[in-house]
Structure formats: structure tokens, C-alpha cells
Amino acid sequence: MSAAPRFVLLALAAAAAASLLVALAVGSVPVPLSALPDALFGGAASGADIVRGLRAPRALTGFAVGALLALAGALLQALLRNPLADPYVLGVSGGAAVAALLALAAGLSALAVQGAALLGALAALVLLFVLARRALMSSDARAGEQAAGIVLLTGVMLASFAAAIMSLVLTLAPDGRLRSMVFWLLGDLSGATRAGPAAAALALAAVLWLVARADARALNLMLRGDLQAFTQGVRIAATRRRLVLVAAAATAVAVTLAGAVGFVGFVAPHLVRLLAGNDQRLVLPASMLLGGTLVVAADTVARSAFAPLQLPVGVLTALIGVPVFLWLLGRR
């Protein structure tokens, strides 16, 4: 890797670390940066319980969610050769949202809601593979564009169907539970209070990145067309299935943890490509760092700007990301 890509990754890693530190320090009870090491690692510093019990799990979960969504977005935009693709285009998030809203409407616990969201995402993924099995199983390199289009259209139809069911559930839901349901749909990290799920999500994000990284060269070739990739020895059908599964799994876990946090998976890969080009060996890890940073920064503002009132993190990701994206786009 040349010096320029290394610099981009180092800069994004520094930004990610800074966003996490700010998330730990900022809130209704400020904690000085100098006191954070003691607060994090078992000391008796002021605010230690808040940092370890609330802010650290929430910040790490937010970073994992952003990284997973950005990875899914980068893969789908390259795999489907469509700049408008994002993690929600496969309909996996729609399946998770339908199941989670049903659980919320029934008054189940937060853990049950997360479990329902995961089951809904897995059900949507199975349905996607069943409905698009010909496109996903085809080894005909000449049909690559058509196969990508079939996967995309199948996902859009599943997402639309899920949106209709969600509207029906919201219409019939008890008034007392509508607020929590709407917050979940807009993205909500208030339930991220345990370090275990956050650590598991970060570990899974790393594993999924390693799987995707192994196919980065193949993805670069497929961007030029499936036929050219086929002549270079890429197993197109197997690669497509594997990367669709990685993107769907990343989306499912992110939605399970934080609800429907939109926009991150769409904008983070675009920003990375604007800054550093389209080499997937760089785009994938850089998008994950940027996506995680964006969600952590947005959540810090969402829980601090109008404390004790908390805003949905998905609203803040759009409010922060859209102007930055338009500014960078205008500079080109």
C-alpha cells in the first residue's frame, strides 16, 4: 500500500479514536479527558460509573454499527455497480424492523426486541436468497449486469413490502408505545448499555471485514465488468453470493443493535471514494472507520445537545453527513 492510502487510513483511525474519546467525556456530566484512563480501567475517578456503565458500551456499539453499515454499503455499491445502493436495499433491515416493531407493540423487553430483529433479518435474508437464487447461483459471466439488477430489484421489493407492513403495525399499535417504535425506526442507541454485545459486534465487524478483504481484488475486477473478471480467474457466482451474505449479515447485526440508522452506509463509502479513489482494498476499511466515526459523533450530539432529551441518532447522521457530502461533492 502506497503512502497516500496509509495516510488516509491513519487519519481516519485518528478521527475514530478522537470521536470515541469525546463520546466518553461529553454528556450531562462532563468527565475531563485526563480522568478518562482512571474512569475506564477501574479507578475511582469522578464519573467512572457513567463512563464504564453507560458511555463506553454505547460509544463502542455506535462505532460497530457505523462500521458494519459502511462495510455493507461499500460492498453493495461495488457489487451491484450502483452508487445509490445502501445496506437497506436488500430488504434485510426491513425484515428486522418488522419483527422488532411487532415485539415493541407487544411490550416485550429490549433483549426480546433485539432477538426479534435478528430473527426478522435472517428471515428476510433467506427470502432474498430464495427469490434471487438464479441470479446468485448463476456462473454465466455474460449475465453479470442482469444478475446484479435482479438482486437489487428483489431487495427493493422486499424492502417496499416490509415498509408497508411497518406502516400497518404503526397504525394499529397502542398510542403509548408509538414513541419507542418511532425512535427505533429512526435509530436508537439508548439500549446499548452492556459491554458484551458491543465487543461481540466489533469482533464480528473485524471478521466480516477479513472475509470481504479476501475478495477485494476480485471486487476490483468485477467493477470493470463480470466478463473481464471471469477472464482473470474470478469465480463470479461464488464471490457474489459470499459478498451479498457479508453485506446482509453486517446490516442484520447493525439493525439489531441500533434500529434503522440510515444514511451512513450510503454516504461513508462515497466520501472515501471522493477522498481516496475506488480501490476496494482501501475503500472497505476506510469506509468502516468513517462510518463508525460518523455514528459515534452523531450519537454524542444526539444525547448531549438537548439533554436530558435524547434525539434519534439516525436523524443526526443525516444532518451531519449530508452537508459534508455535498460540500465535498461541490469541491470536485
C-alpha positions as CSV (number, residue, x, y, z in Angstrom):
1,M,0.0,0.0,0.0
2,S,1.4,3.4,-1.0
3,A,1.9,6.3,1.3
4,A,-1.3,8.1,0.3
5,P,-3.7,5.2,1.3
6,R,-1.7,4.7,4.5
7,F,-2.2,8.4,5.3
8,V,-5.9,8.2,4.7
9,L,-6.3,5.2,7.0
10,L,-4.2,6.8,9.7
11,A,-6.2,10.0,9.5
12,L,-9.5,8.1,9.7
13,A,-8.2,6.0,12.6
14,A,-7.2,9.1,14.5
15,A,-10.6,10.6,13.8
16,A,-12.3,7.4,15.1
17,A,-10.2,7.5,18.3
18,A,-10.9,11.2,18.8
19,S,-14.7,10.6,18.4
20,L,-14.6,7.8,20.9
21,L,-12.7,9.9,23.5
22,V,-15.2,12.8,23.0
23,A,-18.1,10.4,23.4
24,L,-16.7,9.2,26.7
25,A,-16.0,12.7,28.0
26,V,-19.1,14.7,26.8
27,G,-22.5,14.5,28.4
28,S,-24.8,15.8,31.0
29,V,-22.0,15.0,33.5
30,P,-18.7,16.1,31.8
31,V,-15.6,14.0,32.5
32,P,-12.2,15.6,31.9
33,L,-10.0,13.8,29.3
34,S,-7.3,13.5,31.9
35,A,-9.6,11.4,34.1
36,L,-10.7,9.0,31.4
37,P,-8.0,6.4,31.9
38,D,-8.8,6.1,35.6
39,A,-12.5,6.1,34.9
40,L,-12.2,3.4,32.3
41,F,-9.8,1.0,34.0
42,G,-11.1,0.5,37.4
43,G,-10.2,3.7,39.3
44,A,-12.5,5.8,41.5
45,A,-12.4,8.9,39.4
46,S,-15.5,11.1,39.3
47,G,-17.9,9.8,36.7
48,A,-16.3,6.3,36.5
49,D,-19.7,4.5,36.7
50,I,-21.1,6.7,33.9
51,V,-18.1,6.2,31.7
52,R,-17.8,2.4,32.2
53,G,-21.5,1.6,32.6
54,L,-23.1,3.9,30.1
55,R,-20.9,5.8,27.7
56,A,-18.3,3.2,26.8
57,P,-20.8,0.4,25.8
58,R,-22.8,3.0,23.9
59,A,-19.9,4.5,22.1
60,L,-18.4,1.1,21.1
61,T,-21.8,-0.1,20.0
62,G,-22.3,3.0,17.9
63,F,-18.9,2.6,16.3
64,A,-19.6,-1.1,15.5
65,V,-23.0,-0.2,14.0
66,G,-21.4,2.5,11.8
67,A,-18.6,0.3,10.7
68,L,-21.0,-2.6,9.8
69,L,-23.3,-0.3,7.8
70,A,-20.4,1.3,6.0
71,L,-19.0,-2.1,5.1
72,A,-22.3,-3.3,3.8
73,G,-22.8,-0.1,1.8
74,A,-19.3,-0.2,0.2
75,L,-19.8,-3.9,-0.8
76,L,-23.2,-3.3,-2.3
77,Q,-22.3,-0.2,-4.2
78,A,-19.3,-2.1,-5.8
79,L,-21.0,-5.5,-6.1
80,L,-24.2,-4.1,-7.7
81,R,-22.3,-1.3,-9.6
82,N,-24.9,1.1,-8.4
83,P,-23.9,4.3,-6.5
84,L,-27.4,4.5,-4.9
85,A,-27.1,1.1,-3.2
86,D,-27.0,1.1,0.6
87,P,-27.4,-1.5,3.3
88,Y,-31.2,-1.3,3.3
89,V,-31.5,-2.1,-0.4
90,L,-31.6,-5.8,0.2
91,G,-34.6,-5.7,2.4
92,V,-32.8,-7.3,5.3
93,S,-33.2,-4.2,7.5
94,G,-36.9,-4.2,6.6
95,G,-37.3,-7.7,7.9
96,A,-35.6,-6.8,11.1
97,A,-37.7,-3.7,11.5
98,V,-41.0,-5.5,11.0
99,A,-40.1,-8.1,13.7
100,A,-38.8,-5.5,16.1
101,L,-41.9,-3.3,15.7
102,L,-44.1,-6.3,16.4
103,A,-42.1,-7.1,19.6
104,L,-42.3,-3.4,20.7
105,A,-46.0,-3.3,20.0
106,A,-46.4,-6.4,22.2
107,G,-44.5,-4.7,25.0
108,L,-41.6,-7.2,25.1
109,S,-38.2,-6.4,26.7
110,A,-35.3,-4.7,24.9
111,L,-33.5,-8.0,24.7
112,A,-36.5,-9.7,23.1
113,V,-36.8,-6.8,20.7
114,Q,-33.1,-7.3,19.6
115,G,-33.7,-11.1,19.3
116,A,-36.8,-10.5,17.2
117,A,-34.9,-8.1,15.0
118,L,-32.2,-10.6,14.4
119,L,-34.7,-13.3,13.5
120,G,-36.5,-11.0,11.2
121,A,-33.3,-10.1,9.4
122,L,-32.4,-13.7,9.0
123,A,-35.8,-14.5,7.6
124,A,-35.5,-11.7,5.1
125,L,-32.1,-12.9,4.1
126,V,-33.4,-16.4,3.5
127,L,-36.2,-15.0,1.4
128,L,-33.8,-12.9,-0.6
129,F,-31.7,-16.0,-1.5
130,V,-34.8,-18.0,-2.4
131,L,-36.3,-15.3,-4.6
132,A,-33.0,-14.3,-6.3
133,R,-31.4,-17.7,-6.3
134,R,-31.0,-17.8,-10.1
135,A,-29.0,-14.5,-10.1
136,L,-27.0,-15.5,-7.1
137,M,-26.2,-19.0,-8.3
138,S,-25.6,-18.1,-12.0
139,S,-22.0,-18.7,-13.2
140,D,-22.6,-17.0,-16.6
141,A,-20.2,-14.1,-16.7
142,R,-22.1,-12.5,-19.6
143,A,-25.2,-12.2,-17.4
144,G,-23.4,-10.2,-14.7
145,E,-25.3,-6.9,-15.1
146,Q,-28.6,-8.7,-15.2
147,A,-27.8,-10.7,-12.1
148,A,-26.8,-7.6,-10.2
149,G,-30.1,-5.9,-11.3
150,I,-32.2,-8.9,-10.2
151,V,-30.6,-8.9,-6.7
152,L,-31.1,-5.2,-6.5
153,L,-34.8,-5.3,-7.6
154,T,-35.6,-8.2,-5.4
155,G,-34.2,-6.4,-2.4
156,V,-36.1,-3.2,-3.3
157,M,-39.4,-5.2,-3.5
158,L,-38.7,-6.9,-0.2
159,A,-37.9,-3.5,1.4
160,S,-41.1,-2.0,0.0
161,F,-43.2,-4.9,1.3
162,A,-41.6,-4.6,4.7
163,A,-42.3,-0.8,4.7
164,A,-46.0,-1.5,4.0
165,I,-46.2,-3.9,6.9
166,M,-44.4,-1.4,9.2
167,S,-46.9,1.2,8.3
168,L,-49.7,-1.2,9.2
169,V,-48.1,-2.1,12.5
170,L,-47.6,1.6,13.4
171,T,-51.2,2.4,12.5
172,L,-52.5,-0.4,14.8
173,A,-50.0,0.0,17.6
174,P,-51.1,1.3,21.0
175,D,-50.5,5.0,21.4
176,G,-48.3,4.5,24.5
177,R,-45.8,2.5,22.5
178,L,-45.6,4.6,19.4
179,R,-42.7,6.8,20.6
180,S,-40.4,3.9,21.3
181,M,-41.3,2.4,18.0
182,V,-40.6,5.6,16.0
183,F,-37.3,6.1,17.8
184,W,-36.3,2.5,16.9
185,L,-37.1,3.2,13.3
186,L,-35.0,6.4,13.3
187,G,-32.1,4.7,15.0
188,D,-31.7,4.5,18.8
189,L,-28.6,3.6,20.9
190,S,-30.1,4.2,24.3
191,G,-30.4,0.4,24.9
192,A,-26.7,-0.1,24.3
193,T,-25.7,-0.4,28.0
194,R,-23.7,-3.7,28.0
195,A,-20.1,-4.1,27.0
196,G,-20.6,-7.8,25.9
197,P,-22.8,-7.1,22.8
198,A,-20.6,-4.1,21.9
199,A,-17.4,-6.3,22.0
200,A,-19.1,-9.1,20.0
201,A,-20.3,-6.6,17.4
202,L,-16.8,-5.2,17.0
203,A,-15.3,-8.7,16.7
204,L,-17.9,-9.6,14.1
205,A,-17.2,-6.4,12.1
206,A,-13.5,-7.4,12.1
207,V,-14.3,-10.9,10.9
208,L,-16.6,-9.7,8.2
209,W,-14.0,-7.2,7.0
210,L,-11.4,-10.0,6.8
211,V,-13.8,-12.1,4.7
212,A,-14.5,-9.1,2.4
213,R,-10.8,-8.2,2.2
214,A,-10.0,-11.6,0.8
215,D,-12.3,-10.7,-2.1
216,A,-11.2,-7.1,-2.6
217,R,-9.1,-7.8,-5.7
218,A,-11.9,-9.8,-7.2
219,L,-14.3,-6.9,-6.4
220,N,-11.9,-4.5,-8.2
221,L,-12.0,-6.7,-11.3
222,M,-15.8,-7.1,-11.1
223,L,-16.2,-3.3,-11.1
224,R,-14.8,-3.4,-14.7
225,G,-17.4,-6.0,-15.7
226,D,-18.1,-9.6,-14.9
227,L,-16.8,-10.8,-18.2
228,Q,-13.4,-9.3,-17.7
229,A,-13.3,-10.5,-14.1
230,F,-14.1,-14.0,-15.4
231,T,-11.2,-14.0,-17.8
232,Q,-8.9,-13.0,-14.9
233,G,-10.0,-16.1,-13.0
234,V,-12.6,-14.7,-10.6
235,R,-15.3,-17.2,-9.6
236,I,-18.1,-14.7,-10.1
237,A,-21.1,-16.6,-8.7
238,A,-19.3,-17.7,-5.5
239,T,-17.9,-14.2,-4.9
240,R,-21.3,-12.5,-5.4
241,R,-23.0,-14.9,-3.0
242,R,-20.3,-14.5,-0.4
243,L,-20.3,-10.7,-0.5
244,V,-24.0,-10.4,-0.5
245,L,-24.1,-12.6,2.5
246,V,-21.4,-10.5,4.2
247,A,-23.4,-7.3,3.5
248,A,-26.6,-8.8,4.7
249,A,-25.0,-10.1,7.9
250,A,-23.4,-6.8,8.6
251,T,-26.8,-5.0,8.1
252,A,-28.7,-7.5,10.2
253,V,-26.3,-7.1,13.2
254,A,-26.3,-3.3,12.9
255,V,-30.1,-3.1,12.8
256,T,-30.4,-5.5,15.7
257,L,-28.2,-3.3,17.9
258,A,-29.4,0.2,17.0
259,G,-32.5,0.1,14.9
260,A,-32.7,1.6,11.4
261,V,-29.7,4.1,11.4
262,G,-30.0,5.4,7.8
263,F,-27.6,7.2,5.5
264,V,-24.3,6.0,7.0
265,G,-23.9,3.0,4.7
266,F,-24.7,5.2,1.7
267,V,-22.5,8.2,2.4
268,A,-19.4,6.8,4.1
269,P,-18.2,4.8,1.0
270,H,-18.9,7.8,-1.2
271,L,-16.9,10.1,0.9
272,V,-14.0,7.6,1.0
273,R,-14.1,7.3,-2.8
274,L,-14.1,11.1,-3.2
275,L,-11.1,11.4,-1.0
276,A,-9.0,8.3,-1.9
277,G,-10.2,6.6,-5.1
278,N,-12.0,3.3,-5.8
279,D,-9.5,0.6,-4.8
280,Q,-11.6,-1.7,-2.6
281,R,-8.6,-2.7,-0.6
282,L,-8.7,0.8,0.8
283,V,-12.4,1.6,0.4
284,L,-13.6,-1.2,2.7
285,P,-11.5,-0.5,5.9
286,A,-11.6,3.3,5.3
287,S,-15.4,3.2,5.0
288,M,-15.7,1.3,8.2
289,L,-13.6,3.8,10.1
290,L,-15.5,6.7,8.7
291,G,-18.9,5.1,9.3
292,G,-18.1,4.3,12.9
293,T,-16.8,7.8,13.5
294,L,-19.9,9.3,11.9
295,V,-22.3,7.3,14.1
296,V,-20.3,8.0,17.3
297,A,-20.2,11.7,16.6
298,A,-23.9,11.8,15.8
299,D,-24.8,9.9,18.9
300,T,-22.7,12.2,21.1
301,V,-24.6,15.2,19.7
302,A,-27.9,13.4,19.9
303,R,-27.6,12.6,23.6
304,S,-25.9,15.8,24.7
305,A,-27.2,18.8,22.7
306,F,-30.7,18.8,24.3
307,A,-30.0,16.8,27.5
308,P,-31.9,15.2,29.2
309,L,-33.9,14.9,25.9
310,Q,-32.3,12.5,23.5
311,L,-32.6,12.7,19.7
312,P,-32.7,9.7,17.4
313,V,-29.2,9.1,16.2
314,G,-30.4,8.4,12.6
315,V,-31.6,12.0,12.3
316,L,-28.2,13.3,13.4
317,T,-26.3,11.1,11.0
318,A,-28.2,12.7,8.1
319,L,-27.9,16.2,9.5
320,I,-24.1,15.8,9.9
321,G,-23.4,13.7,6.8
322,V,-25.4,15.3,4.1
323,P,-23.8,18.8,4.3
324,V,-20.3,17.3,4.5
325,F,-21.1,15.1,1.5
326,L,-22.5,17.9,-0.6
327,W,-19.5,20.2,0.4
328,L,-17.0,17.6,-0.8
329,L,-19.0,16.9,-3.9
330,G,-19.1,20.6,-4.8
331,R,-15.3,20.8,-4.5
332,R,-14.7,18.3,-7.2
